[in-house]
Amino acid sequence: MRGSWVAPWFGPVTSSNAAYSNSIPVQPNTFAIFHTHPNNRVQYPSNPGDYLYPYGQFLPNYVGTRSGLFVTTPQGTPVMLRPGLDWTKPCK
Amino acid sequence: MPEQVRTLWRSRWIRDVVMVAALLALTICTNFTWAGTPAAPAPPAEDLPPVWARYFQLADLVFPRKVLEETPSEFVLTLRVLPAFEGDSQIVISKKLRGGYTVTYYSLPRGSKSVGWQLTEITVESKIEDPVEIAKRIKVDVRDVDVPWSLISGQMDRIAKLQLSPLEELDTGFVTVDATTYQFWLQRVGDPVGFYVCLKGDVYGQKHKAHPLVRWMNEMKALVEKYARPE
């Protein structure tokens, strides 16, 4: 996600095609990223691997799993935004 | 030059490794890399985000390095590999004063979730945040491994000859989610001079693209694990 929260731009990114980890290109105006975890892996953002600081700044990382949609916080505690697979459905 | 540094510098192998480490110290920022702290203990916590500082504190508790202070050695290398999901391990290689190597292998029991995974679950589900308390819940297998001298020595020759450009890995244009963290320490017992390098990146399926030191660590890990298998 690039731009700003007010005017976000959602765009596809290239993948490093690695199994169980992924390198994603970011730019200075990238303000959040999203990725998923498979069912047989941790159902929260991985700690500390999903807590990212490109350009020295904390980057919110949204992680979708079958347990819910989570986002990382600078404090190191993930916040659940949507439970279960509810996040796969459009917002009402 | 202080005597301790001069003594360290007389060893050609140590000198080469120090040069490699010094170069690595300049290869900062493959997403999140700390490098080149002059003393080998953990990176200065004040420079790290709290979540990373707590993780490294836990990793130091789970994989203790106090053996470095207790083993009379020419030098000690500590290689720690911390994947996001499974297979955390630490290898301590001590070059004995009278020749030969001592290899100690620390690993989580087969099938265990990674340290980071357990940290997350314990923190979220049990509301326990103290790394000391979390470390008590994580089991670690420790064993001495008898690796043939020629194989260890061959690996040591390889790292001594690594040619690394200071700018080779400089790349702030990527973040790696669920990355594997590689920590490398070079220490001489009783000597404050040492090097610490921390790299982070893909581990699976990207071996040919990995940092040369990471490739070397993966090779050494595979070698030690080959001889660490239970009978």
Interface residues (C-beta under 8 A of the other chain):
Chain A: S16 N17 A18 A19 Y20 S21 N22 S23 I24 P25 V26 Q27 I33 H35 H37 R41 V42 Y44 P45 S46 N47 P48 G49 D50 Y51 L52 Y53 P54 Y55 F58 L59 N61 P74 Q75 G76 T77 P78
Chain B: N31 F32 P49 P50 V51 W52 R54 Y55 P83 A84 F85 K113 G116 W117 L119 T120 E121 T123 V124 T172 G173 F174 V175 T176 V177 D178 A179 T180 T181 K200 G201 D202 V203 Y204 G205 Q206
